[in-house]
Structure formats: structure tokens, C-alpha cells
Amino acid sequence: MDSHVDRLYGRSVMMEEAKAQVGPASVPKVERSPNQRRPSVIAPAATAMVALVPDTLGELLVSFSSQPLHFMPEDERQDVPLDKLPDELVVAILVELANKRDVLSIERFGSVCRKSRLVSLDPVIWRLVVEGTYVPPQVDDLAMMRDIATSYDDDWRHMYINHPRVRLDGVYIAVCHYIRRGHNENPWVTVSHLITYHRYLRFMPDGTVLSLLANNEIPPSQVVHTLKPSLKTKGFYIGTWRLEDSTVIVEDLLDSEGLFTRYGFEMTLDLKSKPHGRWNKLTFTTYNSVQLETGERELLALKHERPFWFSKVKSFKSYMP
């Protein structure tokens, strides 16, 4: 049993009590079309900041207005030095994390207690995250990013969570299999070999994409750290990428060693979110070979191809240093 089960139970009771205090009149209902996003609510001014948040979280924050907000210690017998800092200074610390696109640390801080959640929702923080994330080639230009933000009612956190974006802090990996018939002198015995290979896609902030086709001899945990533009190996290609809605377009994939100069490759992939991560799945839509001299394209079969799944790599940055 978890040694902190009493604290976990206390937190769950607190959450249930907070939800129970929110009546139907806490957030006014507005008639809207089925495709219209639900309006945000304003978090109470328990601190000097104001944050726009979606319905469920907003209703919970409304219940905080009648309760004093403090940073809560894990051990109630200890003091919390963080509670002595002004809220503006805490926000400034989170802004530094936003400049580094460290969203995971911001969200972990926000899950500590009620006040940390409210502070972590400051729109200044999430605007920095969005403005640093949705840049070319994620979007065409700054004007397009602002139009997208307007469609989300300038709810920057909601936009970051729900609007498509290619993950740059790791590698998309596809594990592919096919069966090859083997040779056996005994006619009564059939030999089959299960062949496994991996496809790797690493998207760079400057619009470069690195593509590697490798066998199963070296595990992915070792391969991902070698995925750099300077890599020289068979099956390694460098191209460009851009995002259009939820479609990733990869073009001008050329052999990095310059051995195969007659042909290049193009990919079109569908970007999706799955329950265990955001924008973590890429599925082949089309895969073409291009004859560089004539520009003629030939559609390649996708018989053995499998979806790419995102794997985070700590040493990879999601922004230009």
C-alpha cells in the first residue's frame, strides 16, 4: 500500500467537496451551435492574475473563490517557503520554463495544489509557450498563428493542448515486420523468417527532417542519439517538412551520402493524438519516389509499413537554441 495513502485520500475528498460547491448557476449556460467551442470562464481574482480556462477546470476554480489559497506542504508539519514569495515572482519562474518549452514541469507544478494550479494558468506563461511552438514550419507565419489563437478565444493553453503540432523533442519510430520464406532441403519442412526493421523520423525546428531506415541489429535506444544531420550511413535521408492542418508533408528526401542521386522521396503523413500522448502518432497516407531529372513520381506500396509512434528524447530540444 502507498505510504502516503492518507494524503491522497485527503486530496480526493477536497476535490469532491470543491466540485460539490459548484452549483448550476456558477457558470452561465449560453446557447451555441454544436461546432462552437464552449466559452471560457474567468478564474477568481484570488491573486493579482486572471486566467482563461475551459469549462471543467473553470468550474473547479470558481469554487476556490470562497477559500483562502496558499501553497500546501506535502507534510502539514512543515512550512512552505514558496508561500512567502509574491505571486509575480512565481509567475516569472514559470515564464523561464515557458521560454524553454518545459511544459511538463509547468503542469507538474500546477498539479501540486489549488494555488499552484491557478498560478500556472497565467496567460502570459501559455502565450509564450504557444508563440514559441507555433512558428514555421508548424504554421505559415505569425499572422496564421494569431488567427488560430483567435479561433480558441485567445485561450493559449487550450490551443497548445488541442491544436495539431509536430513534436520536436523526440523521435517518431515505426516498427515494421514482414515474413520471408527461407530455404530448406527437406520438402516436408517450411522455413519462414520474421524480418523486423525500424523507420525513424526526427523533425528539426528549422524545417529539416531526418529519415532513417535501419534493421533490428541496433536497438532504438542507441539509434535515436545518432540521428543528427552529420550522420553518414546507409538508409539515412535528409529532407524538409511542413505542417498543414493535421497533415505532415515531407519533401526532398535525399540520400545523405550522395550515392543515390537519381531518386528522392516524398511522404504524406496523418498526425493524430492517442490516449497516452498528444500528437504522438503518424500514419502513412502516401509514399512516393521522385525521379530527380524528370520530376516523375511513382507511388510506392505501403504493404509492410506501420504507424510511427513518438518517443521523447531528453537531449532533444523543441526550439532553436
C-alpha angles and dihedrals in degrees: 000000000000110000089219096052091122091058092046090051091048091053092049091051090049091052093049092049091049092051091047091056091060109089128192090266095057093087116028116231117235126197110244141161119264092253095048116103116242113260120256123240128223117248113233117266094250085138132025092268132080124208135192112224137171124260105273096044090039093056090052092050091050087063090058092069093084095046131071112249120222136150104266122221121227087227110045091208092065131076124241111229089189089066089066093062120092114252091242090062092050089051090050089056091051089048088060089054089049090054088057092046089239094155093155092063092046092052093045089053090049092054094058099083143329096277094047089052092052093047092047090057094065105135092224089067096049095041089059090049092050096044090051094046105042100060129120125328089026087057133008097247145328092280090058091051091052091049090053091049090052090054087057092050089251089293095149097185092049090050093050092052099043109029117088117259134162112243111239100177096080146002134287109226129191120195108206131187138188135168122241122192115239132210124257129168090212107086091202094061125070117202120202129179124208106217118201126191136165134226118204128195121185117183117206125208092239093061097264120130125199118208124189130180110196139166126240097262095097118046118240091243088069098036097056093063091057094055099111132128089252093061115121115195142117114281095023117130133177124207144140132272141196136177124233112183101305096336121101114207117199117190141171095028102178133176108267093215094050093234096122105048099154099068139041132179139233130198134193114195135181115230118214142164122235129194096266096051148004120261090348103137130073120186125192115248099168135354119193137181114216125206101221097208097052102020089232113157127211122194112233123214117254096201098128100027120116133191121281116240122201121245118187118229115199095211093055117092123213093214141049109271 
